[in-house]
Every structure is written in C-alpha cells, then in structure tokens.
Amino acid sequence: MNTELIRKSFRERFGHAGELFFSPGRINLIGEHTDYNGGFVFPGAVDKGICAEILPNGTQKIRIQALDITDEPAYAEFGLEESDKPSMHWACYIFGVCREMIKRGVNVQGFDAVFAGDVPLGAGMSSSAALESTFAFAINNLFGAGRIDSFELAKVGQATEHNYCGVNCGIMDQFASVFGKEGCLIRLDCRSLEYEYFPFDPKGYRMVLINSCVKHMLGNEYNERRASCENVVAHIAAKHSGVETLRDADYSMLQEVKAEVSATDFSRAKYVLDEKERVLAVCDALKVGDYELVGKKMYETHWGLSRDYTVSCDELDFLVEVAQQCGVTGSRVMGGGFGGCTINMVRESLYDSFVSKATREFSLKFGHQPFVYDIVIGAGSRKL
C-alpha cells in the first residue's frame, strides 16, 4: 500500500498530519453463503486493503475525503447523530461504524480522514469490510483506548452493513479483515465464532484471482437468498426442535419440506447443505496436503453457486470453464456473486498458459480485459 498520496491529500485538505490505519480485504478458499446459515467458512486476509489517515478535529463533525470514489461525490461531512446519515453510499459505511461504536459506549468525536485502497472495488474481496474494519479499528484506538475487543470490532462492521447499508450479511468478511494472519487461512465456525488458523502454503501451486470487472452491488439479491434459507429453516423447525439455521439441518429434513417450499428455496437450501459438507472435506484435505481434492471441491462450489444458488453470471462461468479446459486444479466464483473475481488454484507449470488463455479469450468474448491478481495472504487490521 502506497501511503504517500493519502498523506499528501490529507495535508492539502486539512493542513496537518494524522495517524495511518489499515485493514485488508479477504479471499475465501471455500464456504460461500454459509456464514449467515451458521456454517463454516475458510477465509484469509490479503495484502491489499483500505488505508486511512485520521485525526480528531475537536468538533462533532466527520470530514472525509475518498480518493478512489468516482461515481459519487468524493468528499463528505456529517454529524454523529442518527439523523445525520449522509446521502453518499460510501460514506454510510463510515457513518454506520461511528454509530455502532457509539452504541457500544465509545465517546466518538469528530475527525478528519482521507482514505484510499488497493483492494479492487466490487471484486468480491470485501472492500466494504476492509473500509469498516479500518475505521472501527481507528475509532477504537483514537476514542476507545482500545477497549473494544477484536470480536466486537468485527461485529461492528457486520452491524453497519445490517443497519446502515441494507445488506443482511454474515460475519465472515469483517472477521477475516480483523483477524487475518500472514501465511494462514482461518477456519471460522460462524455459529460459535470458534476459529483455527491453518498454515496455507500450497507448494507447487499459485493462487490467482481473475477479476471479471463485472461490478456487483449486493442488496436485494443477497437478502432474498438469506430469506430463502430462513424460510426453509422455519418449515424444518416446525417438525424438528433445535433447528435454528441450515447448519442444524440435514438432507432428510430438507426432503421432508420439499413440497412446502418453493423450488427456488429448496435449491438454495440444498446448496448450503452441500457446501457445509465441502468445507469440512477441505479441512481434512488441507491437513494432509491434498490440494487436488481442495481444487475439486472448489469446482463443485462454483457450479453449486451457479446452478442452485444462482449468484454467478456468464462472465464468471466462462472463466471457470476456461480454467477447467486448461487443467487448473480448482476455480470458482469468490464472494457474494453477481460479478467480481474467480479464485484459482493453479499448478505453477500451468500458470502462464492459463492466465494468457483466460485473458485473451475473455477479452474476445466480452469486449474488455479482465484483471489478474496474485494472492499473498497477509495480516489483519493494524495501525501503520
């Protein structure tokens, strides 16, 4: 992360210097749309994220410059009361974090900030969670004496999405951003929030993201899928006590309610049960270094997301098909869907030919060049 532009912009706008804070975006090896269903996920923080320079300004007003925003005004000022919610979508994330920290007893005061990032926006790498985590970590440091623990900081970001941004998301993205550890993936139980670090260094393979440059804006589509899962759970719970999420259900329970729910809801719930099993299989495979099995499960996840959960798109399906043609070990859409990146586990000997073929054929078919990002697993939220 090059911080010089941030520092220069901060001095030019506000006339002084602040402190730098950073939180990363994330990848997720497997376990998509399982977090809000009480299941397991397998994310890791990356070396790309959001960096902000911040300094208290002695007022009750937030003043923020966003260096990467092009589709809305890139400067915002707002107060700290509930009625002060800004009109710009990007500013709502920061406003929401402020409000959620206030709800937790932090005496948030006005501050000046400039932020920028190198995590691609809308690519499925959770730039929004990185933004939330950066400001939650900074506010905790500047106004809360660090007393809000890391678990609660992740929940602040999640609550911001729920209460101020209209996305009823799970905890994975914010958790990975806050808890990331260099060279490790995290197996997170989204029900208990128990977690375990798994060293991730697949010798002979490279991890690469290919960004379709189809920008996704999650909202109604995400919430509809969550509602589908909750509807199926309600029908199962009427027959089986103790079923609170799809984590508690099995295939026989799902079959019992097939006639009571829509075909769409049934397919979405089936995907979640399938994915629950795949995540556990990948855990076992990683323990013995069976990356070929990991790759097989990645492909299964993609086609489940495409056909059962219907959150893929033509561009992403095309990239996964090219990966299969090239003999790539594993490939799938990553993130909430409807655009963004595929994550690919590629043997080093195939890397150059795969990237060349994918970018060339994608450009010919869709008329624009996809972006390619090599993945480095990095650390979580921190003061620079």
C-alpha positions as CSV (number, residue, x, y, z in Angstrom):
1,M,0.0,0.0,0.0
2,N,1.5,3.3,-1.1
3,T,0.5,5.8,1.6
4,E,2.2,8.9,0.1
5,L,-0.8,10.0,-1.9
6,I,-3.0,9.6,1.2
7,R,-0.6,11.7,3.3
8,K,-0.3,14.4,0.7
9,S,-4.0,14.7,0.2
10,F,-4.6,14.8,4.0
11,R,-2.1,17.7,4.4
12,E,-3.5,19.6,1.4
13,R,-7.1,19.4,2.6
14,F,-6.7,19.6,6.4
15,G,-3.4,21.3,6.9
16,H,-1.9,18.9,9.3
17,A,-1.0,15.2,9.7
18,G,-2.9,12.3,11.2
19,E,-2.3,8.6,12.0
20,L,-2.5,5.8,9.5
21,F,-4.6,2.7,9.9
22,F,-5.0,-0.3,7.6
23,S,-7.4,-3.2,7.2
24,P,-7.2,-5.9,4.5
25,G,-9.6,-7.3,2.0
26,R,-10.0,-11.1,2.0
27,I,-10.2,-14.2,-0.1
28,N,-12.3,-17.2,0.9
29,L,-11.0,-20.6,-0.2
30,I,-14.4,-22.3,0.2
31,G,-17.6,-21.8,2.2
32,E,-19.7,-19.3,0.3
33,H,-23.0,-18.1,1.7
34,T,-22.6,-20.4,4.6
35,D,-21.8,-17.8,7.2
36,Y,-25.3,-16.5,7.8
37,N,-26.5,-20.1,7.8
38,G,-24.4,-20.9,10.9
39,G,-21.8,-22.9,8.9
40,F,-18.1,-22.9,8.4
41,V,-16.0,-20.6,6.2
42,F,-12.3,-20.6,5.2
43,P,-11.1,-17.1,4.6
44,G,-7.8,-15.4,4.7
45,A,-6.8,-11.7,4.7
46,V,-4.8,-10.5,1.7
47,D,-2.0,-7.9,1.3
48,K,-4.4,-5.4,-0.3
49,G,-6.9,-3.3,1.6
50,I,-8.0,0.1,2.7
51,C,-5.7,2.6,4.4
52,A,-6.9,5.8,6.1
53,E,-5.2,8.8,7.7
54,I,-7.3,10.0,10.6
55,L,-7.0,12.8,13.2
56,P,-9.6,14.1,15.7
57,N,-10.6,17.6,14.8
58,G,-12.1,18.8,18.1
59,T,-15.7,19.1,16.7
60,Q,-18.7,16.9,16.4
61,K,-18.4,16.6,12.7
62,I,-16.8,14.0,10.5
63,R,-14.9,15.3,7.4
64,I,-13.8,12.7,4.9
65,Q,-12.1,12.6,1.5
66,A,-12.3,9.4,-0.5
67,L,-9.6,9.2,-3.1
68,D,-10.9,6.2,-5.1
69,I,-14.6,7.2,-5.5
70,T,-15.7,8.3,-9.0
71,D,-19.4,7.6,-9.2
72,E,-20.5,9.8,-6.2
73,P,-19.1,13.0,-4.6
74,A,-15.8,12.0,-3.1
75,Y,-16.0,14.4,-0.1
76,A,-18.4,14.2,2.8
77,E,-19.2,16.0,6.0
78,F,-21.7,14.7,8.5
79,G,-22.5,14.7,12.2
80,L,-22.7,11.9,14.7
81,E,-26.5,11.8,15.4
82,E,-28.7,9.2,13.8
83,S,-30.4,11.9,11.8
84,D,-27.1,12.9,10.2
85,K,-26.8,9.9,7.9
86,P,-25.1,11.0,4.7
87,S,-26.5,10.6,1.2
88,M,-23.4,9.1,-0.4
89,H,-23.4,5.3,-0.3
90,W,-19.7,5.0,0.6
91,A,-20.0,7.5,3.5
92,C,-22.8,5.4,5.0
93,Y,-20.2,2.7,5.9
94,I,-18.2,5.2,7.9
95,F,-21.2,6.8,9.5
96,G,-22.5,3.4,10.4
97,V,-19.3,2.4,12.1
98,C,-19.3,5.6,14.1
99,R,-22.9,5.0,15.2
100,E,-22.2,1.3,16.1
101,M,-19.2,2.3,18.2
102,I,-21.3,4.9,20.0
103,K,-23.8,2.3,20.8
104,R,-21.0,0.3,22.4
105,G,-20.1,3.1,24.7
106,V,-17.2,4.7,22.8
107,N,-17.2,8.5,23.0
108,V,-16.7,9.1,19.3
109,Q,-15.9,12.7,18.4
110,G,-15.4,14.5,15.1
111,F,-12.4,13.6,13.0
112,D,-10.8,14.4,9.7
113,A,-9.9,11.5,7.3
114,V,-8.6,10.6,3.9
115,F,-8.7,7.1,2.7
116,A,-7.8,5.0,-0.4
117,G,-7.3,1.4,-1.2
118,D,-5.7,-1.1,-3.5
119,V,-8.3,-3.9,-2.9
120,P,-10.5,-3.9,-6.1
121,L,-13.9,-2.4,-5.5
122,G,-16.8,-4.8,-6.4
123,A,-14.4,-7.7,-7.0
124,G,-15.7,-10.0,-4.2
125,M,-12.7,-9.2,-2.0
126,S,-14.8,-7.4,0.6
127,S,-13.6,-3.8,0.1
128,S,-16.6,-2.7,2.2
129,A,-15.5,-4.9,5.2
130,A,-11.9,-3.5,4.8
131,L,-13.3,0.0,5.0
132,E,-15.5,-0.8,8.0
133,S,-12.7,-2.5,9.8
134,T,-10.2,0.3,9.2
135,F,-12.5,2.9,10.7
136,A,-13.7,0.6,13.6
137,F,-10.0,-0.2,14.5
138,A,-9.0,3.5,14.2
139,I,-12.0,4.8,16.3
140,N,-11.3,2.2,18.9
141,N,-7.7,3.4,19.0
142,L,-8.4,7.1,19.0
143,F,-11.5,7.4,21.1
144,G,-11.9,4.0,22.9
145,A,-8.5,3.4,24.4
146,G,-8.5,0.0,22.6
147,R,-11.1,-1.4,24.9
148,I,-13.4,-2.9,22.2
149,D,-12.1,-6.4,21.5
150,S,-11.4,-7.8,18.1
151,F,-14.6,-9.9,18.0
152,E,-16.7,-6.9,18.7
153,L,-14.9,-4.8,16.1
154,A,-15.9,-7.5,13.5
155,K,-19.5,-7.3,14.8
156,V,-19.4,-3.5,14.4
157,G,-18.7,-3.9,10.7
158,Q,-21.4,-6.5,10.3
159,A,-24.0,-4.3,12.2
160,T,-23.0,-1.4,9.9
161,E,-24.0,-3.5,6.9
162,H,-27.3,-4.5,8.5
163,N,-28.3,-1.2,9.9
164,Y,-26.9,1.4,7.6
165,C,-26.1,-0.2,4.2
166,G,-29.0,-2.5,3.6
167,V,-27.1,-5.8,3.4
168,N,-28.0,-8.5,5.9
169,C,-24.6,-10.2,5.7
170,G,-22.8,-12.7,7.9
171,I,-19.7,-12.2,9.9
172,M,-17.0,-13.7,7.7
173,D,-15.8,-10.7,5.8
174,Q,-15.3,-8.5,8.8
175,F,-13.8,-11.3,10.8
176,A,-11.2,-12.1,8.2
177,S,-10.3,-8.4,7.9
178,V,-9.8,-8.0,11.6
179,F,-8.3,-11.4,12.5
180,G,-6.1,-12.1,9.4
181,K,-2.7,-13.7,10.0
182,E,0.1,-13.7,7.5
183,G,0.5,-17.1,5.8
184,C,-2.6,-18.5,7.3
185,L,-6.2,-19.2,6.4
186,I,-8.9,-19.2,9.1
187,R,-11.5,-21.9,9.6
188,L,-14.3,-20.0,11.3
189,D,-17.4,-21.6,12.8
190,C,-19.9,-18.8,12.1
191,R,-22.3,-20.1,14.8
192,S,-19.9,-20.3,17.8
193,L,-17.2,-17.9,16.4
194,E,-14.6,-20.5,17.3
195,Y,-11.7,-20.3,14.8
196,E,-8.5,-22.0,14.0
197,Y,-5.6,-20.9,11.9
198,F,-4.4,-23.2,9.1
199,P,-0.9,-22.6,7.6
200,F,-1.5,-22.2,3.9
201,D,1.5,-22.7,1.6
202,P,0.5,-24.9,-1.3
203,K,3.9,-25.9,-2.7
204,G,3.9,-26.1,-6.5
205,Y,0.7,-24.1,-6.8
206,R,-0.2,-20.5,-7.2
207,M,-3.3,-18.7,-6.1
208,V,-4.6,-16.1,-8.5
209,L,-7.8,-14.0,-8.8
210,I,-9.2,-13.1,-12.2
211,N,-11.5,-10.1,-12.0
212,S,-14.3,-10.2,-14.5
213,C,-14.7,-6.4,-14.0
214,V,-18.4,-7.0,-13.6
215,K,-19.2,-4.9,-10.5
216,H,-21.6,-6.4,-8.1
217,M,-23.8,-4.4,-5.7
218,L,-25.2,-6.8,-3.1
219,G,-28.5,-5.8,-1.6
220,N,-31.9,-7.3,-2.5
221,E,-30.4,-10.4,-4.2
222,Y,-28.3,-11.2,-1.2
223,N,-31.2,-10.6,1.2
224,E,-33.6,-12.7,-1.0
225,R,-31.3,-15.7,-0.7
226,R,-30.9,-15.3,3.0
227,A,-34.7,-15.1,3.3
228,S,-35.0,-18.3,1.2
229,C,-32.7,-20.1,3.7
230,E,-34.6,-18.8,6.7
231,N,-37.9,-19.8,5.2
232,V,-36.7,-23.4,4.7
233,V,-35.4,-23.4,8.3
234,A,-38.8,-22.3,9.6
235,H,-40.5,-25.2,7.9
236,I,-37.9,-27.7,9.1
237,A,-38.0,-26.2,12.7
238,A,-41.8,-26.8,12.8
239,K,-41.0,-30.5,12.5
240,H,-37.7,-30.8,14.4
241,S,-36.9,-28.9,17.6
242,G,-33.5,-27.4,17.9
243,V,-33.1,-26.4,14.2
244,E,-32.1,-22.8,14.2
245,T,-30.2,-22.5,10.9
246,L,-29.3,-24.7,8.0
247,R,-26.2,-25.7,9.9
248,D,-28.6,-27.8,12.1
249,A,-30.4,-29.4,9.2
250,D,-29.6,-32.5,7.1
251,Y,-30.8,-33.8,3.7
252,S,-33.6,-35.9,5.0
253,M,-35.0,-32.9,6.9
254,L,-34.8,-30.9,3.7
255,Q,-36.6,-33.6,1.7
256,E,-39.4,-33.6,4.3
257,V,-40.3,-30.0,3.5
258,K,-39.7,-30.1,-0.3
259,A,-43.4,-29.9,-1.1
260,E,-43.9,-27.0,1.4
261,V,-41.4,-24.6,0.0
262,S,-40.7,-23.2,-3.5
263,A,-38.4,-24.9,-5.9
264,T,-36.1,-21.9,-5.6
265,D,-35.9,-22.0,-1.9
266,F,-35.3,-25.8,-2.0
267,S,-32.4,-25.4,-4.4
268,R,-30.8,-22.7,-2.3
269,A,-31.1,-24.7,0.8
270,K,-29.6,-27.8,-0.9
271,Y,-26.6,-25.7,-2.0
272,V,-26.0,-24.6,1.6
273,L,-26.1,-28.2,2.9
274,D,-23.7,-29.3,0.1
275,E,-21.4,-26.5,0.9
276,K,-21.3,-27.4,4.5
277,E,-20.0,-30.8,3.6
278,R,-17.5,-29.4,1.2
279,V,-15.9,-27.1,3.7
280,L,-15.3,-30.0,6.2
281,A,-13.9,-32.1,3.4
282,V,-11.4,-29.3,2.5
283,C,-10.4,-29.1,6.2
284,D,-9.4,-32.7,6.1
285,A,-7.7,-32.3,2.7
286,L,-5.6,-29.4,3.9
287,K,-4.4,-31.4,6.9
288,V,-2.8,-34.0,4.6
289,G,-1.8,-31.6,1.8
290,D,-4.3,-32.9,-0.7
291,Y,-4.7,-29.8,-2.8
292,E,-6.1,-31.8,-5.7
293,L,-9.2,-32.6,-3.6
294,V,-9.3,-29.0,-2.5
295,G,-9.5,-28.0,-6.1
296,K,-12.2,-30.5,-6.9
297,K,-14.3,-29.1,-4.1
298,M,-13.8,-25.5,-5.4
299,Y,-15.2,-26.5,-8.8
300,E,-18.2,-28.2,-7.0
301,T,-18.8,-25.0,-5.1
302,H,-18.8,-22.8,-8.2
303,W,-21.3,-24.9,-10.1
304,G,-23.5,-25.1,-7.0
305,L,-23.4,-21.3,-6.7
306,S,-24.2,-21.0,-10.4
307,R,-26.9,-23.6,-10.7
308,D,-28.5,-23.9,-7.3
309,Y,-27.9,-20.6,-5.6
310,T,-27.9,-18.6,-8.9
311,V,-25.3,-16.0,-7.9
312,S,-22.9,-16.4,-10.8
313,C,-23.0,-14.7,-14.2
314,D,-21.9,-15.5,-17.8
315,E,-18.5,-13.9,-17.3
316,L,-17.7,-15.9,-14.2
317,D,-19.0,-19.2,-15.6
318,F,-16.8,-18.6,-18.7
319,L,-13.7,-18.1,-16.6
320,V,-14.3,-21.3,-14.7
321,E,-14.9,-23.2,-17.9
322,V,-11.6,-21.9,-19.3
323,A,-9.9,-23.0,-16.1
324,Q,-11.3,-26.5,-16.5
325,Q,-10.1,-26.6,-20.1
326,C,-6.6,-25.6,-19.0
327,G,-6.4,-28.2,-16.3
328,V,-6.4,-25.8,-13.4
329,T,-6.7,-27.6,-10.1
330,G,-9.6,-25.5,-8.7
331,S,-11.6,-22.5,-9.7
332,R,-14.8,-20.8,-8.5
333,V,-16.6,-17.5,-8.1
334,M,-15.5,-15.8,-4.9
335,G,-17.6,-13.6,-2.7
336,G,-21.3,-12.8,-2.8
337,G,-21.6,-13.3,-6.5
338,F,-23.2,-11.5,-9.5
339,G,-19.7,-10.4,-10.7
340,G,-16.3,-9.9,-9.2
341,C,-13.5,-12.5,-9.3
342,T,-12.8,-16.1,-9.7
343,I,-10.3,-17.6,-7.3
344,N,-8.0,-20.2,-9.0
345,M,-5.5,-22.7,-7.6
346,V,-3.1,-23.3,-10.5
347,R,-0.1,-25.5,-10.8
348,E,3.0,-23.3,-11.4
349,S,3.7,-25.1,-14.7
350,L,0.2,-24.1,-16.0
351,Y,0.1,-20.6,-14.6
352,D,1.4,-18.6,-17.7
353,S,-0.7,-20.6,-20.2
354,F,-3.8,-20.3,-18.1
355,V,-3.6,-16.6,-17.5
356,S,-2.8,-15.9,-21.1
357,K,-5.7,-18.0,-22.4
358,A,-8.2,-16.7,-19.9
359,T,-7.4,-13.1,-20.5
360,R,-7.3,-13.5,-24.3
361,E,-10.5,-15.5,-24.7
362,F,-12.4,-13.4,-22.1
363,S,-11.5,-10.2,-24.0
364,L,-12.6,-11.6,-27.3
365,K,-15.9,-12.8,-25.9
366,F,-16.9,-9.9,-23.6
367,G,-15.0,-7.0,-25.1
368,H,-13.0,-5.9,-22.1
369,Q,-9.8,-7.2,-20.4
370,P,-10.1,-9.0,-17.0
371,F,-7.6,-8.0,-14.3
372,V,-5.3,-10.6,-12.8
373,Y,-4.1,-10.5,-9.1
374,D,-1.7,-12.9,-7.5
375,I,-2.7,-13.6,-3.9
376,V,-0.5,-13.1,-0.9
377,I,-2.0,-14.0,2.5
378,G,-1.5,-11.0,4.9
379,A,-2.2,-9.7,8.3
380,G,-5.4,-8.1,9.7
381,S,-6.4,-4.7,11.0
382,R,-3.5,-2.6,12.3
383,K,-2.0,0.8,12.9
384,L,0.8,1.6,10.5
